[in-house]
Amino acid sequence: MSSELRMLHVGEAGGPRVKLGPYDIETLIAESDEGAATAYRIRIAPHQRTQVSYHLVAEELYYVISGSGVALLDGEERPLRAGDFLRLPPGTTHGFVTAQEELVMLDVHTPGSRPNRDVYFLDDKPEGFGVPRPS
């Protein structure tokens, strides 16, 4: 975490992207610029079902930029479409299912979370995520 925060502007070209399981994750706040939150642009391709995950510490905020799908929140299905917003308190289990179109969301965690920090899965974790499930 940086001791002195600086203003950031990330354009449409975006930040660094990595493919982890069904997720295409674009980092909008680099670890070196991290303050109280992390932010990502998440893309999930059509006809995908993500593994169910949760965070022990971070509150997570999602805003659907484009596409549609279903959010699986604590085992309950909630339809998603562009303009929808989700607030997930720590411990909320969540996953996503897409249909015919890509789902694109802004994903903000506070405090910050990374694929190798405060991300846990109910079942097998996707390739690239580095946190073992707590016992």
N, C-alpha and C positions, 0 to 999 in steps of 0.2 A: 504494500500500500504506500502510495506517495505521501510524504509529509506536507507537501505544498500542492494543492490542487490547481490545475490550470484549465482554462476554458477549452472545450472540444467542439469541433464541428466535423461530423462525418457525413460526406455527401452520398449521393445515390450509388456511386461506385463502391462505397462501403469499406469495411475493414477486412482483416484476414478471415478467411473461411476455412472450416474443417468439416469433413464428413464423419460423423460418429453414429454408427448404426443407421437408423432411418432419418436421422437429423442432419441437416445442412446448417451449421451454426456459424454465423458471421459475428465476430466480436466487435462491438461498438465502443467499448471502453477497455483498452489494453490493461493488463495486470499492472504495468508500471504507472498507469494513470488512475488506478482504482482508489476511490474514496469510500463513501458509505454504501455504494451500490455497484452492481454490474449490469450491463445491458447488452442484449444480443438481438439480431434479426434471425429468426428461426424459420427454416423452410422444411416442409415435410412433403415429399412427392405424392402424387396420386396413388391410391390403392395401397396405403401403408397403415400399419398398426404399430404404435410405439410401445415399448415396455413401460410398465407402470413404475413411476418413481416418486420420491418425496424428498423434502429437505428438513433436517432437524432444527436448523437455526434460521434460515432465510424465509422471509415472506416473499412470495412471487407474484408478479403482476404481468398479465398477458393482455395485449391489445391485438385483435385480428385485423391485419392490414388488408389482406385479400384472400380469396378462396373460401372454402367451407369444409366442415367436417363435424366430428363429434368429440367432445371432451369427456373423458372418463374421470370423474371427480369423486373420490371416496366410494368407488363402485357404482356411482350413478351416472347415467348418460345425459349429457347436455349438448344440444345442437349448437354449432358455432357458425357464424358467418361474418363477413367484413363489417367492422364497426363494433363488434362485441368486445367486452372487457371482462377479465377474470381476476379476482383477488384471491390468492390461495395462502392462508395462514400456514406457518410451519407445521409439518406433519401431515398436510393434506396429500393424499395419494392422487396422482394424476397421470394420464396418458392421453393419446390422441389417435383418432381414426380418420383417414381421409378417403374421399370417394373419387370422383372423376377429375378433380382439380387440385393443384398444389395449394397447401395451406401455408400462408406467410404471416408470422406474428412478431410483434415487438415483445421481448421477454426481459423484465427487469427484476432483479433480486436485491433485497436489502435485509441484512447486510449482504455484501457480495457473495456470489457462489460461482464456482468454476467447475468444468467437467471432472476435475480431480479434487474438488473440495465441496463438501456438504451436498452431494448428490448420491442418493441411495435408491436401489431398485428392489422391488418385491421378489422378482425372479432373477434370471441371469442378466447381468449388465451388458449393454451393447459394447462392442469393441471400441476402445478408446476412452471410455469412462473409467476413472481410476480409484474409486472409493469402494472398499469392501463393505458389505452390509453389516451394520452393528449387530452384536449378539444380544 
